[in-house]
Amino acid sequence: MGARHRKGVGVQADAAHDVRMLSIASVVLTVEDLGRAGDFWRAALGYVNRNDPSEDWVILDPPSKKHWRDPGASLALSVTGYPQHYPPRIHLDLYADDQQAEIERLLSLGAREVDWHDYPDDADWVVLEDTEGNRFCVVDTGAARSYDPDRS
């Protein structure tokens, strides 16, 4: 089995040797107010602090994640001092069995609706932003959805 090359990097083509060297450990969001953002995301996702926050950094984990190597993506919050990019270049998709109830809950926690006019007629998502302006979509995955919402 030969190696494939891309930009000078050899990639093993044999599926039997498909050893993943990387995985997503954390998604890092830039925030201005670490306490406010941490309160929002802990309440929104049910995550917990991995350790005590510093002045400019905290990692939030699913409560079942007992060690940093355990599966499950973490959410890190970082105070950087530079402004948000609008529109943001990355966003989270949050799946919801009861989309409307989750939207109402997130709004009550401090999320804000995004004035966005590009929804298609059959959109199964709603764009919101957290207390710091980081955008995320609440995707309807309720019982009426029989397909993978990430694959049209």
N, C-alpha and C positions, 0 to 999 in steps of 0.2 A: 504494500500500500504506500503510495507516494504521498509526499506532503504537498499541501496547497500553500501558495505564497501570496501574501497581500502586504504591500508596502514593506517587503523585505522580512516579514515575519513568517516563519514556518508554522503551519497548522496541520496537526495530524489528521489524516482523512479516515482512518480506521475507526469505526464506531465502537469497536471492542476496547479501544484505548481512549475513549472519550472521557477524560478526567477533567472535571470542571475545577478550575483553579480560582474562579471568582464567583461570588454571590452578592446580592444586595444585602448589606448589613443594616444600613441606616439611610433614610432620606433626611437631608439636612435642610431646614427652613431658616431663612434669615428673618430675624425679628427685631423689634425695637424695645419691647418690654417683655423680658423673659418671664416674669411672674404671671403677667396677664396671658401671654401665649401658652405657657405651661398649664395654667388653670383651664384654658379653653380646650386644649388637645387632650389632657387627662380626662376631662368630662366627656368630650366628644367620642373618644375611642376606648375609654376605660383603661388606658395605659397607666403605668406607674413609673416613678423616677427610678432609674437604674442605681444612681448614687445621689448624694446631695448635690444640688446645682452649684456651679461656681457663679461668679458675677456675670459671665457671658456665655455659659454653655450648660445644657442639660440634655441627657438622653432619656427618652421615654420608651419603655418596653411593654409588650403585652404582658399581663400579669402571670401568664404561664411560663414565661421565659425566665429561667432561673440562672442561666449563665450566658454570657455574651455570644458564645458559639451556638447556642440553641437556635432552632429554626424560628422564623418569624421576624419580619422587618421591624426595625426600631425607627423612631422618629426623633431626630436630634434638632434642638433649637439653638441657634447661634446669634448672639448680638455682634454685628460686624461694624456698625457705624456708617455703612454706606447705604444709599437709598435703594428701595425696591425698583426693579425694572418693570415697566408697564408696557404692554401686558407681560406678565411673568412668562419666562421661557419654559417652565415646568409646572405641572400641577398634579395633585393627587386625584385619583378616582376612588370614591368611597361607595361600596355597594350597600344597598338598602332594600330589604324585603318590603318595608312600608315607607316608601320614599317621602310621602307627604308628612308623615309623623316625624321622620328624621329631620326633614327640612325645618319643621316647626321647632323641634328640640334644639337643633343647631343655632337657629336664629335666637332662641331664648338664652343660649349660652354666650351670645355676642357675635355670631357670624353675621355677615351682611350680604344682601342680595347684590349681584353684579348686573349692572345695566348692559345687557348683551343682546344684540338683535340678530344674531346669526344662527338661531336655533332652526333646524329643519322642522317640518310639520310633524314628523314622527319621532322627535327627540325623546330619548329615554333618560336624559340627564338634565340637571339644573346646576348652573354655575353659582357658587357662593365664594366668599372670601373670609378668612379668619380675622381675628382681631388685629393682625399685623398687615393685612392686605395680600396674604398668600392665598391664591385661588385653589379651589377644589371643586370637583363635580360630585353630586349625589346621584348615583346611577340606580335606576329602578331595576331590581332583580327579583321582583315579586313573583308570585305563583303564575301570573299570566305570561311571564317571560319563559320561553322554552328554549332559548338559544343563548349562546355565550355572548354577553353584552360587548365583549371586546372584538368579536369577529362578526362582521355584517354579512 
